[in-house]
Amino acid sequence: MTMAGTIRAGVAFLILVLLHYSLRPLLGWRAEIDFLLIAMLLAAVRVRPGTAAVIGLLIGLVADSLTPGAFGAGALAMSLVGFGASWLKAAFFADNLALNGFFFFAGRWAFAIIYVLAEHQRRGIELAQEVFVWAPLSAAVTAVAGVIALVVMRPLLEPQTT
């Protein structure tokens, strides 16, 4: 990736982080859009798996700083999803919006499952409801937001030809 491409990807990353901390609280939905995960997945497919895991770890630590009761669960989940996304990028990540939507959906659902299991705060029916009801709904909303973000930010994310 060229220096200009890296800067454009960084700008897109910062826009998604800003949306996570500005737009997401205003919506107040139970099935929340996870702009941090979208940003991490877009970064993860552009780097090697180890770097993607470190990016996920850092993003997870920043997000976990706001939830001290489950500190570390987000960092673990983000780093595992980032590593997996980077590792699978050659097989699944293409310039197809439907495939990208599925990629965002699967990434968000995997994040939610890992997070809920790592935080050890839900048991029984509450755990099942979170994993099989709220996590897929949040994953679907995140997938739609991710596809919209890809369409809107396409000029930033496409390689420039000269």
C-alpha positions as CSV (number, residue, x, y, z in Angstrom):
1,M,0.0,0.0,0.0
2,T,1.3,3.4,-0.9
3,M,1.7,6.2,1.6
4,A,-1.3,8.0,0.3
5,G,-3.4,4.8,0.5
6,T,-2.2,4.4,4.1
7,I,-3.3,8.0,5.0
8,R,-6.7,7.5,3.3
9,A,-7.2,4.2,5.2
10,G,-6.2,6.0,8.5
11,V,-8.7,8.8,7.8
12,A,-11.5,6.2,7.2
13,F,-10.4,4.5,10.5
14,L,-10.6,7.7,12.4
15,I,-14.0,8.6,11.0
16,L,-15.4,5.2,12.1
17,V,-13.9,5.7,15.6
18,L,-15.5,9.1,15.8
19,L,-18.8,7.7,14.7
20,H,-18.5,5.0,17.4
21,Y,-18.2,7.6,20.2
22,S,-20.5,10.3,18.8
23,L,-23.3,8.7,16.8
24,R,-23.7,5.4,18.6
25,P,-24.5,6.9,22.1
26,L,-27.1,9.2,20.4
27,L,-29.0,6.2,18.9
28,G,-29.3,4.3,22.2
29,W,-30.4,1.1,20.5
30,R,-30.3,-2.3,22.3
31,A,-28.8,-3.9,19.2
32,E,-26.0,-1.4,18.8
33,I,-23.9,-0.6,15.8
34,D,-20.2,-1.4,16.5
35,F,-18.2,1.1,14.4
36,L,-15.0,0.1,16.2
37,L,-15.4,-3.4,14.9
38,I,-16.0,-2.1,11.4
39,A,-12.9,0.0,11.7
40,M,-10.9,-2.9,13.0
41,L,-12.1,-5.3,10.3
42,L,-11.3,-2.8,7.5
43,A,-7.8,-2.4,9.0
44,A,-7.4,-6.1,9.6
45,V,-7.9,-7.1,5.9
46,R,-5.1,-4.7,4.9
47,V,-2.4,-6.1,7.3
48,R,-0.8,-9.4,8.4
49,P,-2.6,-11.5,11.1
50,G,-0.2,-10.5,13.9
51,T,-0.5,-6.8,13.2
52,A,-4.3,-7.2,13.0
53,A,-4.3,-8.9,16.4
54,V,-2.3,-6.0,17.9
55,I,-4.7,-3.5,16.3
56,G,-7.6,-5.5,17.8
57,L,-5.9,-5.6,21.2
58,L,-5.4,-1.9,21.3
59,I,-8.9,-1.0,20.1
60,G,-10.3,-3.5,22.6
61,L,-8.3,-2.0,25.5
62,V,-9.5,1.4,24.6
63,A,-13.1,0.2,24.5
64,D,-12.6,-1.8,27.7
65,S,-11.4,1.3,29.6
66,L,-15.1,2.4,29.7
67,T,-16.3,-1.0,31.1
68,P,-14.0,-1.8,34.1
69,G,-16.3,-4.7,35.2
70,A,-15.3,-6.7,32.1
71,F,-11.9,-5.3,31.4
72,G,-10.0,-7.5,29.0
73,A,-13.0,-9.2,27.4
74,G,-13.2,-6.7,24.6
75,A,-9.4,-6.8,24.0
76,L,-9.4,-10.6,23.8
77,A,-12.4,-10.6,21.5
78,M,-11.1,-7.9,19.2
79,S,-7.7,-9.4,18.9
80,L,-9.1,-12.9,18.1
81,V,-11.5,-11.5,15.5
82,G,-8.8,-9.2,14.0
83,F,-6.4,-12.2,13.7
84,G,-9.1,-14.3,12.1
85,A,-10.3,-11.6,9.7
86,S,-6.7,-11.0,8.5
87,W,-6.1,-14.7,8.2
88,L,-9.3,-15.3,6.2
89,K,-9.0,-12.2,4.0
90,A,-7.5,-14.0,1.0
91,A,-10.3,-16.5,0.9
92,F,-13.4,-14.3,1.6
93,F,-12.7,-10.6,1.4
94,A,-13.5,-9.3,-2.0
95,D,-14.9,-6.1,-3.5
96,N,-18.5,-7.4,-3.2
97,L,-20.9,-5.5,-0.9
98,A,-22.9,-8.6,0.0
99,L,-19.8,-10.5,0.9
100,N,-18.5,-7.6,2.9
101,G,-21.9,-7.4,4.7
102,F,-21.6,-11.1,5.6
103,F,-18.0,-10.5,6.7
104,F,-19.1,-7.7,9.1
105,F,-22.0,-9.8,10.3
106,A,-19.8,-12.8,11.1
107,G,-17.1,-10.6,12.7
108,R,-19.6,-8.9,15.0
109,W,-21.3,-12.1,16.0
110,A,-18.0,-13.8,16.7
111,F,-16.9,-10.7,18.8
112,A,-20.1,-10.8,20.8
113,I,-19.9,-14.5,21.6
114,I,-16.2,-14.3,22.7
115,Y,-17.0,-11.1,24.7
116,V,-20.0,-12.6,26.5
117,L,-18.1,-15.8,27.3
118,A,-15.0,-14.0,28.5
119,E,-16.7,-11.5,30.8
120,H,-18.4,-14.3,32.8
121,Q,-21.3,-12.2,33.9
122,R,-24.2,-14.0,32.2
123,R,-25.5,-17.5,32.8
124,G,-28.3,-19.7,31.6
125,I,-31.1,-18.2,29.7
126,E,-29.6,-14.7,29.8
127,L,-26.4,-16.0,28.1
128,A,-28.5,-17.8,25.5
129,Q,-30.6,-14.8,24.8
130,E,-27.5,-12.6,24.5
131,V,-25.8,-15.0,22.1
132,F,-28.7,-16.1,20.0
133,V,-31.0,-13.0,20.0
134,W,-29.2,-9.7,20.7
135,A,-25.8,-10.6,19.2
136,P,-27.2,-11.5,15.8
137,L,-29.4,-8.4,15.8
138,S,-26.4,-6.3,16.6
139,A,-24.4,-8.1,14.0
140,A,-27.1,-7.4,11.4
141,V,-27.3,-3.7,12.2
142,T,-23.5,-3.5,12.2
143,A,-23.3,-5.3,8.8
144,V,-25.8,-2.8,7.3
145,A,-23.8,0.2,8.8
146,G,-20.6,-1.4,7.5
147,V,-21.9,-1.7,4.0
148,I,-23.2,1.9,4.1
149,A,-19.8,3.0,5.4
150,L,-18.1,1.2,2.6
151,V,-20.3,2.8,0.0
152,V,-19.9,6.3,1.5
153,M,-16.1,6.0,2.0
154,R,-15.4,4.2,-1.2
155,P,-13.2,7.1,-2.5
156,L,-11.1,6.8,0.7
157,L,-10.7,3.1,0.6
158,E,-10.1,2.4,-3.1
159,P,-6.6,2.4,-4.5
160,Q,-5.9,5.6,-6.5
161,T,-4.6,5.1,-10.0
162,T,-2.5,7.7,-11.7
